[in-house]
Amino acid sequence: MNKASGKRAADLLHLRGQGLSKGDPVALPLVSSSMFHLPGDPDGAAAYGRIDNPTWEALEHSLSVIEGAPCVAFPSGMAAISAALFTTLKAGQTLLIPSDGYYVTRLLSDRFLSQFGVQVIERPTIGFTDGGFEGIDVVFMESPSNPTLDLCDIESIAAAVRKAGGVTIVDNTTMTPFGQRPLDLGVDIVVASDTKAPGGHSDVLMGHVATRNDALHEAVLDWRKMSGSIPSPHAAWLLHRGLETLEVRFDRMCQSAQIIAEALSNHPAVSLLRYPGLVHDPSYELAKQQMSQFGFLIGLTLNTKDVAEAFISGCQYLRPATSFGGLHSSAERRARWGDDVADGFVRLSVGCEPVDELLTDFTSSLNGLTCD
Ligand SMILES: *Cc1c(COP(=O)(O)O)cnc(C)c1O
């Protein structure tokens, strides 16, 4: 970990403590109130629960420390993505999205934004620059893409889009600010699903938007107030708790993923293994340049659907589940949702279990497959 992210991780744990008075609780209180005591003129004091909540504010303060930018919290990753897209796009404009990214972003664009007169174009993450960015108003990137783990060059794309007069958004869900910092690479807006590693315990859905552009930040805040897409105080409180251990969990998950990727990539039952931290992976050079860790997701291709299902169900320490980034390792065949991947492609999310246990478990399940 570099010095700056170490400082952010340490600051995060003492944000609240430094403002306490004698007798105050050290842990963040959960405030659940729709009304606030408001005699006389409203002068900026908390007024109403769709607009103000002290638990969100504490969460957003924590998020802003790790993002290095003001943040707005949302009740899910898709709510954050919707806020970013609906506040940056107007009728008659053009949006570029990855054809191989999170599929609900594509559905939202195709089914809703296009009805408001936004032209939506798609490109694969590899080759995202082909055709250039002239005439494109908003460019939405996802790197590494979920689930195939291809990368695009965030810094050079951000510069090219800015030159062409457009706005850039990066979905940074798979990396978190501890693994990749798109705002530092020149991007205008970061969106993320905090349902994944930031929550980390598979018990809450949340998301956020981060930007250093004041006008965009205000627009996203307005969108939340007026659309009513607000997080519940309880969800915000759970995410605040999750964030306090994100750095230590993320670090272990990435280190374990590296060890597991190296060990499984040579296994005879594995036809292809994608992990940006493997020296021979097509993503490796760019990953070294723009990511500070290589992530906790591994793309594993086994021969057939049945072999992939047998691998997953043969592991004791692997929950067969959609979503990723939790303490518990999990995996699924993405073809079951219609992703454009092989039938035997498994997205493996490495959790916080001690790595030796995971390695023994995964290897013995794979060994069982080759013996058949
Ligand atoms: C899960 C996910 C989302 C959506 O997040 P929700 O919290 O489920 O709404 C968006 N982008 C990526 C890359 C994701 O993995």
The ligand as a Gaussian input file, in Angstrom:
#p B3LYP/6-31G(d) Opt

LIG

0 1
 C      -23.208000      -4.747000      -8.698000
 C      -22.726000      -3.745000      -9.655000
 C      -23.490000      -2.613000      -9.936000
 C      -24.872000      -2.400000      -9.355000
 O      -24.865000      -2.255000      -7.991000
 P      -26.160000      -2.502000      -7.044000
 O      -25.669000      -2.123000      -5.709000
 O      -26.528000      -3.951000      -7.206000
 O      -27.249000      -1.629000      -7.584000
 C      -22.955000      -1.668000     -10.800000
 N      -21.755000      -1.842000     -11.379000
 C      -21.002000      -2.929000     -11.143000
 C      -19.670000      -3.050000     -11.800000
 C      -21.467000      -3.917000     -10.283000
 O      -20.721000      -4.998000     -10.066000

